[in-house]
C-alpha cells in the first residue's frame, strides 16, 4: 500500500510521484514531477485536486489508506489542466454524489469540456464550511490558466496554492526543510521562469489578494510544501513577478568554427573583469529551459550567432523564439547581439532584431566580426563591455 502523509492534523497528502518524467511543456524536468492532492478529514470529507490520469491507481490507493474514496463529499478543483485533474473522472465514478467546485466560469467550462462533468462555480470571496473548517476561494486567473484559483483554510493556516510556489521535483520528503533547500529553490525558480514568468502582473494581483493571511503552510500542486521558508519564497516571488534583475550576465551563443565562441568567451570574461557574475552557455549543449533559470534575473543578456544560409543558427532561433513566448519585461535588461560571419552578417543582425523586438535595452549596435576575430577585435569587445557596465552603473 502506498503511503498517504499527514501534513497537518486531519489533512493528508495523497498525490502521485512521477520519478521518470523528464519533459513538461517544453522544459526539462530532470528531478521528476510531483502531482500533489490533499485530503481533509472533516465533517465533509474534502479532496483538494487530483492527479495526472496515469497516476490514478497510486492516487486512489493513498486516499484509501485514510478513507474509503466513496465517502468523499466535496472535490475542489483549483486548476483543470490534466496533470491536476486527470483523475477527476475516477473520483467522480467512485464518489458520484460528491460536489465538485471550480472557478467560475472558466473552471466549470473547462471541466465540462474535458470530462463532460458538471461542476459548481465559485468566485473570489466565496466559501464553504466543511465542519471545523471553512474553505475560502481566491481566483488567480492566468497564473497560469484562466481557471486558476487557490483555496485558503484559515483554521489550519494552509494555503492550497495550486501552481504558485510549485516546483517540478519528485521527492519522498514532503516539506521544504526536509530537502536540500538549494535544490528546492533552484527548481522553484526554474518552474517560475518556464511557466509563470509571462504572468507577473497576475502574480502581483494574487499576492495582493493573499496579503495579511497568517500562512503556516503553502501546499502547492507540484513539489514540496513550504513551512519553514515561507517568507523567503514569498520574497522571491515578489522579485520574480516584478522582473527585478541582479548584477548578473548571461552569454548565450552558437558557433560553427569557434569564431562566435571566441567572441562569447571574450564577452563573458569582460563581464567577470568588471565584477559581474557571468554564465557562458553554448545553446547547442544546454536545454533552453535551463537557460531561463539563469536569465530570469540577469541584468545583462548577450546572444551570439554566426550566419548559416542567410539566417542565425537554428538553436539560437529556437532559444529566442522560446524566450519571446515567455514575454519577460526586458526593458530593465541590457542586451548585446554579436556573432561572426563569412560574407554576410545576417545571423548577428537577426539576433539583434529579435532582441530589439523583445524590448531589450540594446546597449550598442550589433557586433559582427568577419571570419576569425583578431586580438585587436577581441580587445575592442572587452572595452565595449566595460563601457556598457560603466554606463549601466552610472
RODO-2510 file (C-alpha; in nm, 4 decimals, decimal comma):
residues 394
     n   res          X          Y          Z
     1     x     0,0000     0,0000     0,0000
     2     x     0,1328     0,3422    -0,0958
     3     x     0,1616     0,5838     0,1938
     4     x    -0,0511     0,8913     0,2494
     5     x     0,1299     1,1554     0,4562
     6     x    -0,0396     1,3671     0,7231
     7     x     0,0864     1,7230     0,6697
     8     x    -0,1325     1,8802     0,9393
     9     x    -0,3872     1,7280     1,1808
    10     x    -0,6523     1,5556     0,9649
    11     x    -0,5004     1,6917     0,6423
    12     x    -0,3269     1,4355     0,4227
    13     x    -0,1094     1,4460     0,1133
    14     x    -0,2459     1,1810    -0,1256
    15     x    -0,0769     1,2742    -0,4558
    16     x     0,1465     1,0933    -0,7018
    17     x     0,5202     1,0801    -0,7605
    18     x     0,6411     1,0749    -1,1205
    19     x     1,0058     0,9775    -1,0880
    20     x     1,0652     0,9273    -1,4607
    21     x     0,9087     1,2302    -1,6354
    22     x     1,1813     1,4397    -1,7982
    23     x     0,9827     1,6858    -2,0104
    24     x     0,6856     1,9102    -1,9375
    25     x     0,5519     2,1834    -2,1656
    26     x     0,8848     2,2065    -2,3484
    27     x     1,1108     2,2213    -2,0489
    28     x     1,3247     1,9591    -1,8825
    29     x     1,2198     1,8058    -1,5506
    30     x     1,5419     1,6352    -1,4529
    31     x     1,4195     1,5740    -1,0974
    32     x     1,0804     1,4322    -1,1967
    33     x     0,7359     1,5692    -1,1049
    34     x     0,5038     1,5532    -0,8053
    35     x     0,1266     1,5708    -0,8573
    36     x     0,0017     1,6939    -0,5218
    37     x    -0,3509     1,6347    -0,3952
    38     x    -0,4777     1,6863    -0,0416
    39     x    -0,7476     1,5108     0,1615
    40     x    -0,9159     1,6923     0,4502
    41     x    -1,0889     1,4696     0,7049
    42     x    -1,3633     1,6924     0,8425
    43     x    -1,7402     1,6542     0,8749
    44     x    -1,7469     1,6964     0,4986
    45     x    -1,4612     1,4846     0,3657
    46     x    -1,2903     1,7073     0,1119
    47     x    -1,0391     1,6472    -0,1657
    48     x    -0,8268     1,9310    -0,2986
    49     x    -0,7328     1,8481    -0,6599
    50     x    -0,6496     1,5062    -0,8037
    51     x    -0,3540     1,3758    -1,0098
    52     x    -0,2469     1,3034    -1,3650
    53     x    -0,4553     1,0198    -1,5107
    54     x    -0,1594     0,7830    -1,5370
    55     x    -0,1261     0,8053    -1,1576
    56     x    -0,4927     0,7400    -1,0773
    57     x    -0,4269     0,3997    -0,9158
    58     x    -0,1483     0,5376    -0,6976
    59     x    -0,3600     0,8382    -0,6017
    60     x    -0,6680     0,6281    -0,5139
    61     x    -0,4539     0,3872    -0,3093
    62     x    -0,3258     0,6738    -0,0988
    63     x    -0,6793     0,8043    -0,0391
    64     x    -0,7927     0,4525     0,0519
    65     x    -0,5279     0,4344     0,3204
    66     x    -0,7124     0,7160     0,5003
    67     x    -1,0773     0,6716     0,3974
    68     x    -1,2985     0,4902     0,1503
    69     x    -1,2969     0,7177    -0,1591
    70     x    -1,6747     0,6700    -0,1861
    71     x    -1,7069     0,8819     0,1295
    72     x    -1,5602     1,1917    -0,0342
    73     x    -1,8304     1,4593    -0,0353
    74     x    -1,6535     1,7635    -0,1805
    75     x    -1,3894     1,7951    -0,4529
    76     x    -1,2179     2,1314    -0,5017
    77     x    -1,0589     2,1675    -0,8439
    78     x    -0,8169     2,4568    -0,8219
    79     x    -0,6976     2,4005    -1,1793
    80     x    -0,8294     2,1879    -1,4663
    81     x    -0,5022     2,1241    -1,6520
    82     x    -0,4757     1,7491    -1,6864
    83     x    -0,1793     1,6974    -1,4526
    84     x    -0,4081     1,8376    -1,1803
    85     x    -0,7462     1,6993    -1,2830
    86     x    -0,6729     1,3833    -1,4814
    87     x    -0,8038     1,1570    -1,2041
    88     x    -1,1239     1,3585    -1,1566
    89     x    -1,3339     1,1147    -1,3659
    90     x    -1,2183     0,8258    -1,1439
    91     x    -1,3179     1,0154    -0,8294
    92     x    -1,6492     1,1043    -0,9913
    93     x    -1,7137     0,7345    -1,0512
    94     x    -1,6069     0,6327    -0,7002
    95     x    -1,7967     0,9162    -0,5283
    96     x    -2,0749     1,0078    -0,7731
    97     x    -2,2618     1,2259    -0,5222
    98     x    -1,9634     1,4409    -0,4296
    99     x    -1,9939     1,8117    -0,5049
   100     x    -1,7286     1,9345    -0,7467
   101     x    -1,6399     2,3022    -0,7317
   102     x    -1,4154     2,5031    -0,9619
   103     x    -1,3519     2,8630    -1,0549
   104     x    -1,6453     3,0288    -1,2318
   105     x    -1,6882     3,0398    -1,5186
   106     x    -1,3592     2,9154    -1,6662
   107     x    -1,3060     2,6133    -1,4406
   108     x    -1,6644     2,4967    -1,4738
   109     x    -1,6483     2,5259    -1,8518
   110     x    -1,3123     2,3504    -1,8744
   111     x    -1,4249     2,0538    -1,6620
   112     x    -1,7283     2,0159    -1,8853
   113     x    -1,5113     2,0386    -2,1989
   114     x    -1,2512     1,7905    -2,0781
   115     x    -1,4629     1,5330    -1,8971
   116     x    -1,8320     1,6010    -1,9569
   117     x    -1,8756     1,6514    -1,5815
   118     x    -2,0813     1,9332    -1,4332
   119     x    -1,9212     2,1379    -1,1559
   120     x    -2,0380     2,4243    -0,9354
   121     x    -1,8744     2,7606    -0,9830
   122     x    -1,7091     2,9607    -0,7051
   123     x    -1,5572     3,3070    -0,7138
   124     x    -1,3279     3,5185    -0,5010
   125     x    -1,4957     3,5769    -0,1658
   126     x    -1,6981     3,2560    -0,1751
   127     x    -1,6508     2,9993     0,1000
   128     x    -1,7720     2,6530     0,2004
   129     x    -1,7973     2,5307     0,5596
   130     x    -1,6875     2,1668     0,5853
   131     x    -1,7264     2,1312     0,9628
   132     x    -1,4471     2,2590     1,1846
   133     x    -1,3009     2,4334     0,8821
   134     x    -1,4203     2,6837     0,6265
   135     x    -1,2543     2,6895     0,2870
   136     x    -1,2174     3,0295     0,1188
   137     x    -1,1578     3,0709    -0,2546
   138     x    -0,9481     3,3314    -0,4348
   139     x    -0,9446     3,3329    -0,8136
   140     x    -0,5980     3,3800    -0,9645
   141     x    -0,6683     3,3885    -1,3396
   142     x    -0,3710     3,3382    -1,5720
   143     x    -0,1424     3,2054    -1,3009
   144     x    -0,1168     3,0293    -1,5383
   145     x    -0,4583     2,9341    -1,6943
   146     x    -0,7856     3,1323    -1,6937
   147     x    -0,9403     2,8894    -1,4409
   148     x    -0,6708     2,9043    -1,1745
   149     x    -0,7682     2,9662    -0,8141
   150     x    -0,6264     2,8989    -0,4685
   151     x    -0,8010     2,7671    -0,1589
   152     x    -0,7366     2,9079     0,1882
   153     x    -0,8034     2,7172     0,5091
   154     x    -0,7564     2,9642     0,7986
   155     x    -0,8147     2,7086     1,0752
   156     x    -0,5029     2,5186     0,9681
   157     x    -0,3249     2,8171     0,8151
   158     x    -0,2869     2,6235     0,4890
   159     x    -0,2822     2,7929     0,1517
   160     x    -0,3522     2,5346    -0,1190
   161     x    -0,1687     2,7447    -0,3736
   162     x    -0,2156     2,5493    -0,6968
   163     x     0,0743     2,6161    -0,9389
   164     x     0,2040     2,9157    -0,7455
   165     x     0,5154     2,8390    -0,5376
   166     x     0,5466     2,4968    -0,7015
   167     x     0,8476     2,3079    -0,8309
   168     x     0,8819     2,0082    -1,0609
   169     x     1,0641     1,7964    -0,8066
   170     x     0,9882     1,4364    -0,7110
   171     x     1,0848     1,3555    -0,3540
   172     x     0,9574     1,1344    -0,0741
   173     x     1,0084     1,4197     0,1723
   174     x     0,7080     1,6485     0,1615
   175     x     0,8413     1,9648     0,3278
   176     x     1,0940     2,2299     0,2301
   177     x     1,3023     2,1817     0,5437
   178     x     1,3358     1,8070     0,4821
   179     x     1,5046     1,8570     0,1443
   180     x     1,8158     2,0212     0,0066
   181     x     1,6953     2,3810     0,0175
   182     x     1,9291     2,4936    -0,2617
   183     x     1,7751     2,2326    -0,4918
   184     x     1,4221     2,3317    -0,3874
   185     x     1,4892     2,6995    -0,4616
   186     x     1,6522     2,6080    -0,7937
   187     x     1,3509     2,4036    -0,9007
   188     x     1,1092     2,6746    -0,7810
   189     x     1,2974     2,9335    -0,9866
   190     x     1,3109     2,7102    -1,2944
   191     x     0,9371     2,6398    -1,2612
   192     x     0,8589     3,0101    -1,2326
   193     x     1,0855     3,1068    -1,5233
   194     x     0,9395     2,8490    -1,7615
   195     x     0,5698     2,8501    -1,6671
   196     x     0,4697     3,1513    -1,4584
   197     x     0,7093     3,4190    -1,5881
   198     x     0,4716     3,5641    -1,8506
   199     x     0,2145     3,6415    -1,5813
   200     x     0,3985     3,8731    -1,3448
   201     x     0,1120     4,1236    -1,3257
   202     x    -0,1333     3,8467    -1,2422
   203     x     0,1020     3,7084    -0,9762
   204     x     0,1194     4,0536    -0,8211
   205     x    -0,2607     4,0718    -0,8042
   206     x    -0,2779     3,7258    -0,6475
   207     x    -0,0155     3,8120    -0,3867
   208     x    -0,2012     4,1326    -0,3010
   209     x    -0,5229     3,9342    -0,2533
   210     x    -0,3439     3,6974    -0,0150
   211     x    -0,1558     3,9646     0,1801
   212     x    -0,2107     3,9598     0,5534
   213     x    -0,3044     3,5915     0,5782
   214     x    -0,1463     3,4004     0,8653
   215     x     0,0021     3,1309     0,6428
   216     x     0,1598     2,8356     0,8221
   217     x     0,1830     2,6034     0,5231
   218     x     0,1881     2,6676     0,1474
   219     x     0,0744     2,3466    -0,0203
   220     x     0,1313     2,3751    -0,3978
   221     x     0,0214     2,1339    -0,6676
   222     x     0,3795     2,0376    -0,7511
   223     x     0,6873     1,9795    -0,5389
   224     x     0,7423     2,0295    -0,1685
   225     x     0,5203     2,2036     0,0856
   226     x     0,6597     2,5257     0,2312
   227     x     0,6560     2,5522     0,6111
   228     x     0,9953     2,6813     0,7317
   229     x     1,0837     2,9166     0,4469
   230     x     0,7531     3,0846     0,3631
   231     x     0,8832     3,4444     0,3929
   232     x     1,1757     3,3569     0,1683
   233     x     0,9686     3,2071    -0,1150
   234     x     0,7220     3,4979    -0,0937
   235     x     1,0155     3,7386    -0,1235
   236     x     1,1473     3,5510    -0,4256
   237     x     0,8049     3,5593    -0,5954
   238     x     0,7871     3,9314    -0,5272
   239     x     1,1213     3,9813    -0,7025
   240     x     1,0481     3,7468    -0,9926
   241     x     0,6997     3,8830    -1,0589
   242     x     0,8263     4,2410    -1,0698
   243     x     1,1085     4,1402    -1,3065
   244     x     1,3829     4,2547    -1,0734
   245     x     1,7329     4,1905    -1,2010
   246     x     2,0653     4,1331    -1,0309
   247     x     2,4185     4,2228    -1,1362
   248     x     2,4495     3,9095    -1,3481
   249     x     2,5280     3,8424    -1,7123
   250     x     2,4214     3,5535    -1,9334
   251     x     2,6142     3,4997    -2,2558
   252     x     2,4309     3,2592    -2,4874
   253     x     2,5910     3,1572    -2,8153
   254     x     2,6055     2,9100    -3,1003
   255     x     2,9113     2,8639    -3,3174
   256     x     3,0278     2,6641    -3,6193
   257     x     3,4056     2,7061    -3,6345
   258     x     3,4603     2,8694    -3,2944
   259     x     3,4763     3,2319    -3,4083
   260     x     3,1484     3,3286    -3,2401
   261     x     3,2549     3,1169    -2,9440
   262     x     3,5784     3,3213    -2,9192
   263     x     3,3673     3,6362    -2,9086
   264     x     3,1337     3,4870    -2,6483
   265     x     3,4221     3,3900    -2,4225
   266     x     3,5729     3,7364    -2,4521
   267     x     3,2391     3,8985    -2,3620
   268     x     3,1961     3,6658    -2,0658
   269     x     3,5499     3,7325    -1,9421
   270     x     3,4912     4,1064    -1,9806
   271     x     3,1860     4,0907    -1,7553
   272     x     3,3819     3,8936    -1,4970
   273     x     3,6634     4,1508    -1,5120
   274     x     3,4041     4,4196    -1,4331
   275     x     3,2842     4,2297    -1,1272
   276     x     2,9650     4,0984    -1,2880
   277     x     2,8740     3,7358    -1,2211
   278     x     2,8614     3,5740    -1,5643
   279     x     2,7337     3,2485    -1,7136
   280     x     2,8593     3,1257    -2,0506
   281     x     2,6081     2,8978    -2,2268
   282     x     2,6509     2,7062    -2,5523
   283     x     2,2918     2,6779    -2,6720
   284     x     2,3723     2,3539    -2,8573
   285     x     2,4523     2,1781    -2,5318
   286     x     2,2135     2,3418    -2,2844
   287     x     1,8382     2,2996    -2,2954
   288     x     1,6555     2,6278    -2,3484
   289     x     1,4531     2,5778    -2,0304
   290     x     1,7740     2,5573    -1,8267
   291     x     1,8943     2,8834    -1,9785
   292     x     1,5857     3,0554    -1,8354
   293     x     1,6977     2,9605    -1,4875
   294     x     1,9980     3,1891    -1,5328
   295     x     1,8337     3,4527    -1,7479
   296     x     1,5240     3,5368    -1,5445
   297     x     1,7079     3,7659    -1,3005
   298     x     2,0094     3,8638    -1,5122
   299     x     2,0647     4,2309    -1,5889
   300     x     2,2832     4,1688    -1,8950
   301     x     2,1948     3,9279    -2,1760
   302     x     2,4318     3,8733    -2,4675
   303     x     2,3255     3,6491    -2,7568
   304     x     2,5534     3,5461    -3,0398
   305     x     2,5231     3,3503    -3,3621
   306     x     2,7125     3,3170    -3,6890
   307     x     2,5337     3,3196    -4,0229
   308     x     2,4065     2,9946    -4,1727
   309     x     2,2149     3,0025    -4,5022
   310     x     2,1376     3,3718    -4,4571
   311     x     1,9949     3,3131    -4,1087
   312     x     2,1023     3,2802    -3,7492
   313     x     2,1790     2,9267    -3,6332
   314     x     1,8648     2,7170    -3,5689
   315     x     1,9423     2,6516    -3,1977
   316     x     1,9711     3,0269    -3,1381
   317     x     1,6472     3,0870    -3,3288
   318     x     1,4764     2,8240    -3,1122
   319     x     1,6067     2,9824    -2,7939
   320     x     1,4946     3,3327    -2,8899
   321     x     1,1534     3,2056    -3,0010
   322     x     1,1080     3,0303    -2,6659
   323     x     1,2185     3,3452    -2,4814
   324     x     0,9760     3,5579    -2,6835
   325     x     0,6921     3,3252    -2,5859
   326     x     0,7695     3,3785    -2,2189
   327     x     0,7341     3,7546    -2,2803
   328     x     0,9511     3,8831    -1,9965
   329     x     0,9749     4,2561    -1,9388
   330     x     1,3134     4,3199    -2,0949
   331     x     1,3292     4,6972    -2,0754
   332     x     1,5232     4,6531    -1,7497
   333     x     1,7700     4,4196    -1,9221
   334     x     2,0694     4,5301    -2,1229
   335     x     2,1062     4,3389    -2,4476
   336     x     2,4065     4,2679    -2,6675
   337     x     2,3871     4,0940    -3,0058
   338     x     2,7038     3,9583    -3,1621
   339     x     2,8430     3,6978    -3,3992
   340     x     3,0848     3,6127    -3,6750
   341     x     3,0212     3,5758    -4,0458
   342     x     3,1917     3,4865    -4,3714
   343     x     3,0369     3,7053    -4,6417
   344     x     2,7099     3,8388    -4,4948
   345     x     2,6459     3,9309    -4,1289
   346     x     2,2814     3,8283    -4,1450
   347     x     2,2888     3,5938    -3,8442
   348     x     2,4092     3,8532    -3,5904
   349     x     2,1733     4,1114    -3,7409
   350     x     1,8777     3,8769    -3,6981
   351     x     1,9728     3,8201    -3,3352
   352     x     1,9822     4,1968    -3,2824
   353     x     1,6439     4,2442    -3,4483
   354     x     1,4865     3,9697    -3,2393
   355     x     1,6242     4,1116    -2,9135
   356     x     1,5181     4,4625    -3,0112
   357     x     1,1707     4,3295    -3,0885
   358     x     1,1593     4,1817    -2,7368
   359     x     1,2295     4,5312    -2,5978
   360     x     1,5780     4,4663    -2,4649
   361     x     1,7671     4,7850    -2,3912
   362     x     2,0236     4,7334    -2,6661
   363     x     2,3436     4,8866    -2,5393
   364     x     2,5325     4,9009    -2,8684
   365     x     2,4870     4,8258    -3,2380
   366     x     2,5211     4,4649    -3,3482
   367     x     2,8784     4,3390    -3,3079
   368     x     2,9600     4,1410    -3,6222
   369     x     3,3146     4,0262    -3,6953
   370     x     3,4202     3,8652    -4,0229
   371     x     3,5896     3,5277    -4,0292
   372     x     3,8206     3,4844    -3,7272
   373     x     3,8288     3,7744    -3,4782
   374     x     4,1708     3,9300    -3,4306
   375     x     4,3319     4,0089    -3,0983
   376     x     4,2556     4,3744    -3,1631
   377     x     3,8881     4,2984    -3,2227
   378     x     3,8692     4,0868    -2,9064
   379     x     4,0252     4,3727    -2,7094
   380     x     3,7629     4,6040    -2,8542
   381     x     3,4954     4,3636    -2,7266
   382     x     3,6447     4,3896    -2,3779
   383     x     3,6331     4,7681    -2,3977
   384     x     3,2752     4,7665    -2,5263
   385     x     3,1530     4,5512    -2,2380
   386     x     3,3443     4,7628    -1,9856
   387     x     3,1754     5,0752    -2,1196
   388     x     2,8305     4,9109    -2,1113
   389     x     2,8753     4,8126    -1,7472
   390     x     3,0138     5,1572    -1,6581
   391     x     2,7140     5,3284    -1,8172
   392     x     2,4692     5,0917    -1,6516
   393     x     2,6153     5,1652    -1,3095
   394     x     2,6236     5,5403    -1,3603
***
